[in-house]
């Protein structure tokens, strides 16, 4: 194993011990163990597949009433899932883990290039201050 891979392995092991990963695992377990929420997730996916099947049909063969009903049910399920506390906690934990990984990657990039990554969009209306 090269030194770079060894260091990456050490870094990975440290990240695995982080609060962000522990929180992600805990919220994922709570999310996955909620039977009602998982049933809604399964129904949501099934309804999306059915909608896709309707859209795959020739326009004159597609059942417009079924499409409207499927869309309404998908919207309802999406709203119920998206507002569920366990889903929200899991999504927030995923964002926190993604932010940690972005910071790690930014630091590695800085060490390689000598330049700190910025959030500059080159559109001053979105600016938090010049870099």
N, C-alpha and C positions, 0 to 999 in steps of 0.2 A: 504494500500500500504506500502510495506517495505521501509526502508530508502534507500536501494540500488536502488530500482525501482524509487523512488522519485528523487534521484540524476541522474539516467539515463535519466529520463524525463527532468530534468533541462538541462542536457548536450545536449540532442536531440534538445531542444528548442533553445539553443545557437548555435548549428551547423546550424539549419535552418535559423538563422539570418546572417550566414557568407557570405562573399564576394563570396566564392566558390559556394555556393548554389544559390545565386542570379545570378551569371554568368551562371551557369548550366541551370537555368530556362529560362533566357533570350535567350541563344543560342539554347536551345531546342525549344522554341517558334518560333524562326526565322527559324530553320530547318524544323519544322513541318508545318509552314505556306507557305513554298515555294512549290507551286503546281508542278512546273516542276521537282524539286528534288524528291518530293513525288511520282510523276508518274514514275520516274526512279527507285525508291526504290520498288514500286509495280511490275514493269516489271521485275526487278532483281529477286524478290522472285518468281514470276510466272515462269520465265525461269528456275530457280533452281528446282522448283517442276516438271516441264516437263522433265528436265534432270534426276531427280531422278526416274521418271516413266520409262524413257528409260533404265536406269541402272537396274531397277527391272525386266525387261523382260529377257527371256532366251537369252543368247548371240547370238544365231542364229536368233532371232526375232528382236533384237534391230536394229534400223535404225542408222547406223554409220554416215551417212551424217547429220541426225538430231542432233546427239550427237555433232558432230564437229561444226555445226552451233550454237547450244545452248551454247556450251563452249565459242565460239568466242563472242557471244552476251553478255554472262555473264561477260566475261573479259572486254569487252568494257564498259558495264554499271558500273562495279565495279571501273574501272579507272575513269570514269566520276563522279561517286558519291564520290569516295575517294579524288578527287582533287577539289571538290566544296568547296568554302570558307565557306559556312554555315555548311557543314559537318565537315570540319576541325576544325572550332571554337567549334562546339558541342563536338567533340571527345576530344579536348584539355580541355574543361571545365569538361568533365567526368573524364579525367585523374587527373585533379587538385582536384576534389572532392574525388576521390579514394585515392589520396595521403594524403589528409586531414584525411580521415577515417583511413588510415593505421597509421598515426601519433598518432591519438587518441587511437587506439588499442594498439600500441606500448607503449604508456604512461601508459595505464591501466595495460598491462602486466608487465611493470617495477614496478609499485606500488604493484603488487601482488607477483612477484618473486624476485624483487630486482636486476634483470638483465636487462640491456639495450639490446634490440634486435639489431642484427647486420646484415649486408648484406653479411656476410662471406659465401663464397661458398666452402671454404677449398681448393680452387684452387688458388694459389698465383698469377697466371697470370691475374686474374680478380680483384685483390686486390687494394683498395684505401689506404691501410695502415693497419697495424695490429690493432686489437680492444683491 
